[in-house]
Amino acid sequence: MVAFGDGSLYVTGNRCPRGEAIDYDELVREVPAASSLTVQQGDATAADACAPASPEDAADAAPRASRRAEERRAADTDQLEGPAPARTPAPAPNLFDERARLLFKDWPCKPVAPSRGETIGIPRVLAFWDQMPFWSTLLRALGFTVRISRPSTRRMYERGLAHVTSDTICFPAKLVHGHIRDLADAHVDRILMPIITAVPSENVMKTSEWMCAVVKGYPYVLKNSDDPARRFGIPFDTPLFHWYTRRDRDRQLTAFLHDTYGVGESAARRAIAQADAAERSFAEELSRRGEEVLADVRRRGTYAVVLASRPYHNDPLVNHGIPKLFSDAGIAVIPPDAVPGVREVDLSRSRLDVVNNFHARMLASAVIAASTHELEYVQLVSFGCGHDAYLSDEIVRLMREIADKAPLILKVDESDATGPVRIRVRSFIETVARRRRDSAGRPAAATGPRPLPDPYPVKYTRPMRREKVMLVPNTSHAFCRLMTAAMRREGVRAEPLPVGHEEAIRLGKRYVHNDICFPAQMTIGESLEALTSGRYKDCDVAIITGKYIGDCRLTHYMPLLRQALDDAGFADVPIATNDDADTHGAYPGFKLSLAASMEIAWGLPMIDALEALLRRMRPYETVPGAADAAFERALDEVMNGIEAHGLRGAEEGFARAIDIMKGVPYDRSHPRPTVLIVGEYLLNFHPGANHDIERYLERNGLEVIEARMTDVIRKSYFYKHAQVREHHVDLPVAERAWYATADRLFDVAHDRADRIARAHPLYEPPVRLPELAAVSDEVLHHTFDAGEGILIPAEILEHAAQGCRAFVILQPFGCLPNHVVGRGLIRALKERYPDAQILPLDYDPDVSFANVENRLQMLIMNARDAASAS
């Protein structure tokens, strides 16, 4: 930004080659330090350029923006391919446009309370592109005036860009900051943006209850990085909801309306009923239009395109006018939730575990499009959305298996240079036309549809426990050993794999989708490295991989591994996971018993204790290599104890392990500055993935503290148990009992490990998860789960309180939860500890250590300087 002598202000760093004049009041609000500048009264150019729009201007803003965007697209196309062909005289129906009109219309409602004289602002972003009829009707029925932010524009996007905490987060999330500013300009009394972690399934898959980590967590990012309440003086309402059932929703929403707005229970429930009616009417009207369009193209002998996307791709700025490209070419466009029958499709033959309603819509509409002659399929994907990567792979597989149809997959981001997209759309239209001409007259049996085959035809059966070696990839070296020991005690011929490095990374990159997270590529690469090494015969091995049902891509490691093995020539190698549900019937011969699960829970605090002692001694050892050697021997004692005698053997082996660690000579008379490593847990603990970051920091004079694997595993039980206790969520009795028992079991395991480990003079009992949760609640509530959840902010706050001031957050490129619980919270953490250094590091298969080293050196130098000064 440049301030000229006459007081005018000019922005040059807003990604606009021409620069842009902005309003002085807006500048002071966004950059408080600029209040010392003064603007000359006569300078109308700078002061008026961004004055709040009149109602007439607001009404015209979206059409003007649309015209400008269309002109840019036309210019791009003309430069790339010459004059565009003449448009179709009568454009086909564009249900994206119709969906937007239905979404934002005022659905009928009868007020259940008098006017409150308050305006609640709702940003036109993320989940509201799916839920607006519900929220708008609910609030209007309660007597509020509802103000929805105006349609997205480039100007709106750029206004909020300075407050985006993660450059690689998706474009729909980046838009949120601009929409909040638009509501502030409108002088609304409050802004509502709820945090909804789970919703009831709308389809036949019971597991599709999770929300995207960014969608549910972005209100936390706004509160902690942009802080609308402090910046604009407008209350920012972000209630935290866990809606597994309608009863959960009604109970929690009624309580929020009472506590925040003073609404009585009867009025709240009547308003909720009207909101439900509006939501049903929206869905029914959209489905009816889908049926009409499909009937019309069937009658005319043409086809329509299912433009499958997430609801917020309905935003014209986000979808770059792609629906209009098809409708202008005479091809009707149908969003996935308008496809007739989309909620009744059986997805049990998908390789994926369907954990999100939006995912189910895309997969189900792909099955319908592949099975329906009058439909073709296009998927819109946001750059940086790791979930869309595995969805795209599965959509391609499903459509190929059913009918040899090939979808068009278009990746979109904030760039408005859409010439290449237009070329791909035209090429797709021509390709479809040629395929349809070539297949005309062929028997229906030759063109499909075909029934979907078993997605996991190679099974791991019970006899294979003795016949095959089960290869165990590394999350961490110690955890890999622990899993192997527990499985061996179950009678499985398990074998831990060596920690992978360059070759594993190369193979993972080659056989796993480029947009899938690095940890998946790493563990799959380790398995492929073992299979290609010549140490094993294909017929003699099986592979186990991790699995967790939720919003993390770990949910889908099994289909990713299956596809990689098939592509690499190992289609006969069976696979299994730690998930006992096995919803796909892929490993009927393997299930971790309760005893094995208890052995793992018992062993986790033990390996955490041994690793903590290793890190406290290795930088100070007086005999080089003594600490590492002792650690390996100590680990052997614990694992051999588990294999031989279960829980009793684990405790006896751990006591011997502590004695071994006590024998390491060290000198801690000159303590080093400490650095805490947190983040995605495989990157934390896997030296091949993180380029041996621990050793590098130690060589540069620091002592490393690591987050604990016990908390990573425990949190899945802990937060569900907390939801049951505090939010009374409507889960089955057996499920509630299991979460409570498992959560308590970890405390018992901690007690046993602490009692034995206290024999070592350097052992310090760790702060346990419930205490960490209390520390983090001020920035992230402990019942919110996404990725590592509360562990990143909680560990940072806990160790900062103990004097640590250097923190490194390791995260895979495109890790959606870490956008929220990592980068999204840094500003809030820095406000509490201004002298703390917090360095987020992104990893992918192509990251070089030189890049990591350059980022680390500043942190190392500052940590040394701070230690010297103190």
N, C-alpha and C positions, 0 to 999 in steps of 0.2 A: 504494500500500500504506500502511495506517495501523497504527502500533504504539501500542497503548493503554497507560495507566499501569500496568495489571496485567500487562503483558508479552504480552498476546494480540495477534495479528497479523490484519489483515483486508485482503483484496484487493478493490479497488474498480475497477481498470482492466482487468478481464479480459473485457470485452464481456458481462458478466452483470449485469443490473439489480439483482440481489439481493446482489452481492458474493459472496465465498467465503472461508471459513477454510481455511488450508493448514497442512501439517505444517512444524514449525520446521526439521527437518533438510533437507527439500526446499527450503525458502526459502534456506538458507545455500548449498546446492549450486547453486541457480540464480542467486542474488545474493550473491556472497561478502562484499560489504561489510556485509551484514546480520548478520554474525557478532558484531558489537558489541552487538546487541540481545540481551536475555535474556527468556526465557519463564518465568513463575511456575510452579512445580511443580504447583500445584493447578489449573491451567487445563487441564482435560481437553478442553474444546470445541475449542480451536485445535489442540492437539497430537494429538488422536485423529481429527480429521475426515478426514485422508488417510493414516492408518496403512496399511502394506502389507496387502493383502487376504489373508485365509486362502485355502487351496485351495478351500474351499466357496464363499467370497465370489467368488473368481475364476471359478468355474464358473457362478455365478449372474449375473455382471456383464453378460454379453452379453444374456441374456433380459430382464433388468431394463431395460437401455438400450433394447432393441428395443420393450418395452412402453411406456416413456416416450415414445419417438419416435412410436409409433403413436398414443398419446393426444394428442400435440401435433398430429399430422397430422389426426386426427379433429376436434380443436378448430378448427383452421384452416379445415377444410372446412365445419364447421357454421356458422362465422361468415360464410363467403362464400356458401353455397348452401343452408343449412338442413340438416335431417337427411339423412344419406346413405341411399340405398336399401339394402334388405336384401341381404346378401352371398349369393353363389351357394352353395348347400348343399354342393356337392362341388367345391372348387377344382381347377383344371386343373394339370397338371405345371408346376413352376417349375424349369427346369434351371439357373437361376442358383444356387439353393440346393443342388441336387445337385452342381453344379460345385465349389462351395466345399467340400462334404464330401469329394469325391474329391481335391481339391487338397491338403487338409491331413490326409488320413488317413496312417497309417503303412503304406506299401507294403512288401510282403515283401522282406526282404534277409537275406543270410547274412553275418555279420561276417567280415571278412578280417584283423582285428587284435583283440587283447584290449581290454577296456574301458580307456579312457585316464583315466577319472575327471575328465574336463573337460566342461563344458557350454558349447556354442556357441549363442548367441542369434541368431535370424533375425527381423528385423522383418517384420510382416505388411503389406508395402507394395510398391508399384510393380512391378518385374519379378518379384518373388516370387509375385505373383498369377498368373503364367504358368509359373514355373520351380520352384515349391516341391517337387514330387515328385522332381525331379532332386537338388536340394541337400540336402533332408532325408534321402533315401536314401543319398546319397554319404557324408554325415557319419556316419550311424548305422552304415553298413557299415565305416567306419574306426574304430569304437569310441568315438565321441563321443556324448554325450547332447545331443539337440537340443531347445532351448526356443524355441518360436515365440511372439512377443508376442501378447497377448490381442486379441480383436476390438475394433475401433475404437469409441470412445465420444466424446461431446462433451467429457467431462472430460479424456480423453487428448489430444484435439486442443488444448484450451485450455492444457494444461500446457506444451506445446512452442511455443505461438504466439509467445512473446516472442523466440524464437530464429530465427524465419522471416526471411530476409534480404530477401525481395521480396514486397510486398503483393499483387502481381498474378500471382504464380505459381499454378498450379492447386492445388485443394484436396487431391488425392492426395499432392502433394509436401509441402504444409504438415503433413499428418498424420505424416510420417516422424519429426519431432522428438519427438512424444508417444510413438510406439512405441519409440524408443530409450530413453526414460525408463522405459517399462514393463519393458524387459529389464534395465535397471539395478536397478529395484526387485526383480526376480527373482534378483539376484546371480549372473548368468551369468558365466562365466570369460572369454569373449571374445564379440565381436559380429562377424558376417560380413556384408559388403555389397559384393559385387564391382562393379567398373566394367567393363562389357562394352560396347565401342564398336560391335561388329559381330557378327552371328550368321549362320549359313548360311540361305539362303532355304528356306522350308518349302513354297513354291508354285512355279508355273511361271515366275514372273518372277525372273530371276537377280539383278536389282538390289535386291531387297527384303531387303538385308542390314544396313541401318543401324538403330540404336536411337534412340529419341527423346532429344534433348539433355538433357532433365530426368531421364529415367529412368536414362540411363547416367552423367550427371554429378552427380547429387545426393549421392553419397558424398563427392565433393570439397567440396560446399557444407557438409556436416556436419563434415568434418575441419577446414575453414577457418573456420567460423563458430560451431559448437557444440562441437566437439572432445571427443567422448565419452571418449577416452583420458585427457585431462587433467581433465575435469570429474568423471568417475565412477571413474577409475582402472581402466577396463576396456579391454584392447587392442581396437582397432577395425581389423579386417582389411579392407582395400579393395584387393585385387589388381587391376591393370589388365590387361585381356584384349582381344585383337583376334582374334575367332574367325571368319575368313572360311570356314573349312572345319572338318570334324570333326577332321582331323589337327592343325590349329592349336589347337583346344580341348584335345585329349588331351595335346599336348606342353606347352602353357602351363600347364594345370591340374596336370599331374603335377609340373612344376617348382615351382609354388606350394606344393603340398601337401608336397613334400619340404623346401623352404626354410623354410616357416612352421611346419609341424607335425611335421616329421621322418618323413614317410611315405615308404616305399620305393616304387620305380617299379612293381614287380609288384603290390603291394597297392593302389596308386593306380589302376592300370588295371583291376584286378578290381572295385574299388568303382565306378569310372566305368561299367563294363558293367552293373552292377546299377542304377545311377542311370538309365542309358538305358532299361533295361527298365521301370522304374517310370514314366518319362515316357511311354513307348509305351503302357503299360497305361492310364494316365490318359487319353491322347488317344483310344485305342480305345474305352474304356468311355463316354466322353463322346459320341463319334460314334455309338456303338450306341444310346445313349439318344435322341440326336437323330433317328435313323432310326425308332425305335419311336414317338416322339411324332408325327412326320410321318405315319407309317402310320396311327396312331390317328385323327388329325384327318381324314385322307383317308377313312377308313372311316366316320366319323361325319358327314361332309359339313360340317365346320366349318373353322376355320383357326387357325393359330398365329402368334405374333408373333416375328420375329427382332429381338431387342433388341441391336442392334449397338453395341459400345463397345470401349474398351480393357480389357484384363484386370482392371486395378485398379478399374474401375467395378463389379466383382463385390462389392466391399466394401459392405455394407448401409448404412454411414454415408454413403458417397459417392453411392450410387444412390438414397438416400432412400426405399427400399422400393418403387420404381417397378415392378420385376418382380412384386411381390406384388399391385399394383393390377390388373395384367392377369390373373394366375392366379386372384385372388379373383373376377374377373368371368367366369371360366370359359374364359379364353383361355390356351392353353399358351404358355410363354415359352422361347425357345431362344437361347442366346448364340451369337455368330458362329462360334466354333470347334467348336460342336456341329452345325452345319448340314451335312448329308451332301454330300460332294463339294466343300466350300469350298476345298480346296487344289488342285483340278484345274481351276478356272475360268480360261479364257483372258481375260486383261485387256488384251490388245493393243489393243482398241478403246476403252479408256479414254483420255481426254485427258492423264491424269496419268502421270508416271513413278513407278512403284510402288517405293518405296525402304524400306519398312518392313513386316515381316510382319503387324503389327497393322492397318496400312492395307489390306493385301491382303485380310485377313479381312473387313473392313467392306465393301470394294468388291465382292469376290466374293460375299458373302452378299446384297448388294443386287441383283446380277445374278440370283442364284438366286431370291430373293424375288419379283422382278419377273416371272420366267419361270414361277413355280409358283403355281397358283391357290390352293393351301391356305396360302400364306404372305403375311403383311404385314410391314412394316418400320418399325422405330423406331430412331433413333440417339440415343445419349446423348453429349453434348458437355460437356467441362469449360470453365467460364468461363476465358478467358485462353489457351486452347489454339489458337494460330494455325493449326496443321496441321488441326485438326478443321474449320476454316472452309472450306478448299478441298475437303476430303473431302465435306463436306455439299453443297456446290454440285455436285460431280461425281456424288454419289449421286442427287441430285434429277434430274440430266440423264440418267443411265443408266436410271433407272426410268421416266422419262417416255418415252424413246426406245423402250424395250422393250415397255411395256404400259400406259402412262398411269396407273401407280400413283403415288400421292404419299406419300412417307414422312413420319412425324412426327419432328421434330427437337427434342429437349429439352436445354436447357442447364442444367447443375447446378453449384452451388458449395457453400460451407460453410453457407449459410443453411438453416435448418430450417423455414422458413415455406413448406410445400409445398402449400398450398391451390391456388394457380394451376396447379401441375403436375397435380394431381388433376383439375382442370377440363379441362385440355387432353387428358389421357388419356381421360376420358369422352367428350369431343367427338370425338376420333379414333375411338373405338370406334363411336359412333353414325354417323359419316361412312362408315366402312368398311361397316357393316351396310347403310346406305342404298345405297351403290355396288354392293354385292353383290346386293341385291334388284333394283336397276334393271338389272343386267347379266345376271340369271338368264334362261336360255333363248336368249340371243344367240349367234350362231355364234362358234366359237372364233377364227376369223380376225379377227373384229371387236374382240376383246378382247386379242389378243396370244397368245404373245410374238412380237415382231418382231426380225429380226436387227439388230444395232447397225450404224449407218453409219460411214463413215470419219470419225473425229473432227476431221480437218483436211482438208476437201475442197478448199480453195483452196491450191494449191501454189506455191512460189517456184521457178521453173524457170530453166535456164541462160540462155535468151534474155532473161529479165527483168533480167539484169545490165546490159544496154544499154538496155532499154526502160523500166525503173522506177527511181525515186530511192529508195534505201534510207535511211530516216530512222534516225538513231542518237541515242537518248536519253542523258541524262547520268547517269553515276555520279559523275564529277567533270568539270568543264569540260575539264581537260587530258587525262584518260583518254578522254573522248569524242572529242577531236581525234585522239588517237593511234590509236584503233580506226578512225576514218574514214580516216586516212592509209593504214593497212595495207590496208584494204579497197579503196581506190581503186587502190592498186598492183596489186591482184588483178583489176582491171577492173570493179569494182562502182561504180555511180554513187551513192556514199555521200554523205550530207550530215549534218553535226552539227546537232542541234537547239539552240535557245537554252535557257539554264538556266531551268527553269520556276519560277513563284512561285504567286501566289494562284489564278489561273485553272487551272493544272495541278492544284493541290491540290483545287480544287472538282470538276473532272471526274474525277479519280481516286477521290475519295470517292463520287461518284455512281455510277460504273460498276464499282467493285471492292468485293467483300464487305467489310463494315465491320470484320470481325475479321482481315482480312489486313493484313500489316505495312505501315507507312507508306512505306518505300522502294518497294514494289511499286506502291502507289497513286501515288507521285510519278512514277515513270518511265512508267507507263501514262498518267497524266494529261498528261505532256509530249507523248506521241504523240497523244492525243486533241485536245489544244490545237492542235497543228499541223494535224490533219485538219479541224478545225472553223474554222480561221482564214481559209480561203479562199485560202491560198497554193498549195494543191495540189489536183489532181483525184484522186478516189479511184482511178481506173484507172491513175494514173501513179506510185503510190507502193507501197512495201513497208516493213516495220518490222522491225528486229532488236532482240532483247532478250537479256539475260544469262541464263546457265543454268549450274548446277553441280549435279552429282548427289550428294546427301547429305542431311543432316538440316535444312538451312536451307530456308526457303520460296523462296529463289532458284531451287531446283529446279523450281518450278511457275510461274514467271513467264510461260512460253509459253501454258499453258492459261488463265491469268488474263487475259493480253492478248487471246487469241482470244475469250474470252467477252465481254470489255469491248467489243471492236470489233464483235462481232455485235449486242450490245445497243444500241450507239450508232448502228447503221445503217451500219457499214463492213465488212460480212461478206465483201466481195470483196477486201479488202486482205490480201495474203499476208504471212506472218511467217517469220522465221528466228531462229536463236540461234547463239551462238559454239560450241555443242557439236557436234563433228563426227560423233557417233554418229547423230543424227537418227533415233531409234528409231521415230518415228511417220511418217516419210516426208513431213514437212511442207515441207521445203525441199531437194529433190534438186538444185537448181541452185546451192547455196551450200555451200562448205566452206572454212574457213581453211586455207591450205596451210602446210607446214612453214616456208616462207620468211616468210609473214605472221606466224606465231607467233613466229618469231625476231625479227622487226622489232618486235613488241609487247614482247617480253622485253628487247630492246636499249633501247627507248624508255622503259621504265618507270623505271629509275634516273635517266634524264635529266630526266624531268618532275618526279620527286621532288626532284632537286637544284635545279632552277629554282624550285620552290615553296618549298623551304627557304630559298633566298637571298631570295626575295620577302618571306618572313615575317621574316627577319633585317634587312631594310632598310626595309620600309614604315613601321614605327613611328618610324623615325629619319630619314626622307627630309627633305631641306631644300627640295625643290621638290615641293609637293603633287601627287600623281598620277603622279610620275615612275616610281616602282617598278612600278605596275600597267601603265603604258604600255610600259615596257621588257620586262616579263614577256610581254605579248601578242606583241610583236615577236620576242622570243626563241623563243616557242613556234612561231610561224610558220616560223622558220628550221629547227627540228627537223622539223616536219611536212612542209614542202616538200622537205627533204632525203630523207626516207623515201619520199615519193611519187615522186621523180625517180630516186633511186639506191639505195634499200634501206638496208642496214646501213652501207655506206660513206657514203651521203648523210646518214644519221642522225648519224654522228660528225662529219662536216664541218659540218653545220648546228648541232650542239651546241657546237662550238668557236666559231662565230660568235655563238651565243646567250650564251655566257659572256662574250664581249667586250661584248655589248650590256648585260648586267647589270652589268659593271664600270663602265659609264658613269653609273650612278645616283648622284647626290650624296646623302650621308647623314652623320649625326653620331651615333656610338654612344658618346660620351664619358660619358653618364649612362645606363647600362644599366637597363632596366626589369625588374621581377620577371617570371618566366616562368610560363606555364600550359600544360600539355600537354592536348590534346584527343585522346581515344581513343574506341573504341566501334564500333558498326556502321558499316561503311566508307562507305556512301552518305551517311548522316547526317554523318559526319566531313567529307566533301569537297563536299557539295552545299549551296551557300548558300541556295538557295530552300527546301530542306527544313529546314535548321537555323536559319532566320531570321537569316542572316548573323552567326552567333555570333562568328566571328573578328573581324569589323570592330567589333563591339560591345566585345569584350574589349580590342582595341587602343585604341578611343576612351576606354576607362576606365583607360588607363595600363599595360597588360600587353603582354608580347611572347608571341606564340602559337607553340607547337611542335606540329606535327601528326605523327601516325603516317604511315607511308609506304605508298603504293599497291603498290609492288614486293613488300613482305612479304605483303600481302593476297592477291596472285595467287600468289606463290611457295609459300605455306604448304601449299596442296593437294598439291603435289609433294613438298615437304620432309617432311611428316609421314608420307606413304606410304613415301618412301624410308627414313626412320628406322625405320618398322615392319618393313620388309624387313631392314634391317641388324641391328636390335637384337632383334626378336621373331621373325625368320625366318618371316614370315607366308607362307602358301601361295598366292601369286599367280602367274599365268602368267609365263613368262620374259620375253616381250616387254613385258608391263606393268611388270615390275620394272626392266627396262632403260630404259624410257621415263621412269620416275620419277627414276632416277639421272641420266639425261642432262639432263632438264629442270632438276633441282635444280642440277646443275653449270653449266648454261647461265646461270643467274641470277648465279652468282659471276663468270663471265667478263664478263657485261654490267656488273656492278658495277665490275669492274676497269677496263673501258674508260671508263666514265663518270667514275670517280674520277680517272683519269689526266688527263682533259681539264678537269674542274671545279676541280682544284687551282690553276688559274690565277687563280681569284677569291680575294681575301684573306679573305673571310668563309666560304668553303666548309669544312665539316668532314665528312670521310667518315663515313657512318652506320655504326652497329653493325649487323652483318649478322645474318640470322635464326638461324644456328647459335649465335652468341654470345648472342643474346636468349633462345634456348631454354634455354641453360645457366643463365641468370639466373632463369627462371620455374619451373624444375623443382621447386623446393622447395614451390611451391603448386599447380602444374598441370603435369603431365608433357607433354613436347613431342610425344609420339605420340598424345595425346588431341586429337580434332578435333571441335569444335562451334562453329558460327558463326565468330567471329574467333579462336577457339582461344586459344593462348598469347599472342597479340599484346597483349591488354589488360593482363594482369598483367606481362608482360615489359617493355613500354614504360614502365609506371609505375615498376617497380623500377629499370630502367636509368636513367631520368631523375631519379628520387629520389636515386640514388647520385651524380648529378652536381650535386645541389643544388636541383632543382626541388621545390616543395612544394605546388603547386596543380594539381589534376587534375580534368578533366571527362570523364565517361563518357556518351556520347550513345547512346541505345538506343531502338528503336521499342517502343511499347507492345505487350506480349504477345510479345516476342522471346524464344523459349525458350532459345536458347544463352546469351543475355546474363544470364539468371537465374543461370546457373552461372559463366561466365567473367567476368562483370561484377560485379553486385551480390553474388553468392555468395562472392567472394574479398576484398571490401573489408576485412573485419575482419582477415584474415591480413595484408593489406598495411599496414593501420594499426598492427598490432603491430610490424612491422618499422620503420616510420617514424611514430611517434606524432604528430609535428607536421605531418604531411601532411594537406591538405584533399582529400578525394575526393568529388566531387559527381556522382551519377548523375542524368541528366535523361532523362525519358521523353518521346517525341514521338509525336504522332498528328495526323491532319488537323485536329483541332479545337483543338490546343494554341495558346494565345495567346502572343505575345511578352511580354506583361506577366507571365505566369506564369513564363516562362523568366528574365526580367529579375529578378524578385523572388528567384529561387533563386540567381542569379549574384552579386547585389550583396554578399551576405555573404562569398562567396569572394573577391571583388575587394577588399573592405575588409580582410579578414584578410591577403591577399597583400601589400597595400600596407604594412600595419602591420608585417608580418614583415620586409619589405625595409627599412623605416625603422629598425627595431630593430637590424638587422645592419649 
